[in-house]
Amino acid sequence: MKVTVLVPTHRGPAELLGIVRAFALQRHADKRLVVIENGAAVGTCKRYGIHVSAVLSSEHSKSHAMNVGLEWLRANGGGAWTGWDDDDYYGPGYLSEVARRLPGHDLLGKRSIYVRRNDGRLWLVKRSGWPLGHSFSAWSDCCDFEPVRRWGEDDRFLSRMLKAGALLGEASPEHFVWQRSGDLSAHIWPVDDDQMTQLLVRCDDARAELVDYGEVSSYDFVDCAGNAPAGARVVVPDFDPLNLPGIPDSVKEKFRQRERVPLRV
């Protein structure tokens, strides 16, 4: 089964070269990589000699970039796709799991994920509730992404898919690490590590268990959780995510506005 990786990129060449390397190391052989250069990143592949299956351009938001990628996919054979962020870690088994678990479902996502915090610690967030948008995979006949400038495009995509009757499948936490590093104000959730963790485990009426592996030098064990080192369990008390100090009002308002539909798993 061919799997197309769609990567909107608005950062520099270092992150994009990391994604190209992660793609090259994927054990699943029937694959292709499509880069959608967004905003200031337009021209990056040409300038740095990065060769992929297709290079597209978007001058707008990430949601628009994903729609540009979907339009290309539909015109070039369609089939399965998965969305990658240009600054996260994707282990060699990622596409193999997509190819194994997506058939029979309309949409695939991870509820539990590894997160590398800005302080360098690696946490596993085992959560219930909605899956995280960093991990979506689907088919080319899916809904388009709603135009969202900065925050919530994945969440709205999931909501639209479920309202259309999509059958949701769950992928394991392995093969992926959500990286939160550098200037946190530039992230989709512009909050510090602890606030981000609390939002992850309590939004959407989710309940979660946290495991802290401390600072790790390699993500090798993420591809085989059975070999993970011993981690310390972290307890997060009940709280109201909309009343956390320091969270911008714009983020709080997005939480209040999001529509919810029943999950079909």
Secondary structure as UniProt FT lines:
FT   STRAND          3..9
FT   HELIX           13..24
FT   STRAND          31..38
FT   HELIX           39..41
FT   TURN            42..43
FT   HELIX           44..48
FT   STRAND          54..58
FT   HELIX           62..75
FT   TURN            76..77
FT   STRAND          80..83
FT   TURN            86..87
FT   STRAND          89..90
FT   TURN            92..93
FT   HELIX           94..101
FT   TURN            103..104
FT   STRAND          107..110
FT   STRAND          113..116
FT   TURN            118..119
FT   STRAND          121..127
FT   STRAND          132..139
FT   TURN            140..141
FT   HELIX           153..163
FT   TURN            164..165
FT   STRAND          168..171
FT   TURN            174..175
FT   STRAND          176..179
FT   HELIX           184..186
FT   HELIX           193..202
FT   HELIX           203..205
FT   STRAND          208..215
FT   HELIX           220..223
FT   HELIX           225..227
FT   STRAND          232..234
FT   HELIX           241..243
FT   TURN            245..246
FT   HELIX           249..257
//
